[in-house]
Amino acid sequence: MSGSAAGFREGVRFVRDAGFVYLDDGRASFRIGEAAFDALLLACRTEAREEVVARYPTLFRLYDAASDAEESIAKARFV
């Protein structure tokens, strides 16, 4: 695997509510605490990005450009 950052796959959506983050990949929904979610997003920008993708392959993928990964995260936010 290679890539400069990890971001969400196409179609993934998330929303923050009452201390939790709800994620949906189109097939399943997930709920995690906000602190855990923030740590996961931080890991997407570090050397741990490949571990994030390996652990959550339906939610994340690697991007060649960090700006593309950031854009995927911004697009995934359900407002």
N, C-alpha and C positions, 0 to 999 in steps of 0.2 A: 504494500500500500504506500501511496505517497500523496502529499497534498500539504498545503501550508496551513489549513485550518479545517475544522469540521463545522458543518451547519446542518440544518434540517433538510430532509428529503422533500421533494415536491409533494404537496398535499397535506403535510403535517401542519396542525394548528394547535395553538395553546392559548390558555387564558389564566390569569392570576385571579384568585378569589379567596378571601378570608384565610390567608396564610398558606394556601396551597396553590399548586399549578396543575391544571388539568390539560393533558396532552391527548391528541387524537391523531392516529396515523391512517385513518380511513377504514381500518379493520378492527382496531381495539382502542380503548381509552385507558389512560393511566393517570394516577394522582400521586404527586410527590410534594413534599414540603418546599416552600419557597427557597430556603437556605440550600437545600440539596440541589434544586434546580439551578440556582445561581452558581453553585460550585461546578455543576455539570457544564454550564455555558463557559465558565472560565477554563475548564479543562479542554474545551473545544479549541481554545486559542493557544494551547501549550503543546508540549511533546506528548501529552496524554491523549491527544485527539484520536489517535489510532485505536486506543483502548476504548474510548467512548463509542466509536463506530462499531467496533467488534462486539461490544456489550449490548448496544441498542441499534442493530442494523436496520430495523424498520423505521426508525426515527431520524437517524443521522447518516450523513455521507461526507466524504472528503471533498474539498474544493481546492483547485489549484491556486486561486487567489483568495486571500483573506477577506477582501471586500465582497466577493461573491458569497462567502459563508455568512458574513454579517447581514447581507441583504436577505438571505434565506431565513435568518432568524427574525428579522424585522417583518418580512412578509407572512411568517407563520403566526404572528401575534394576532389573536382574534380580539378585536376591540368592540 
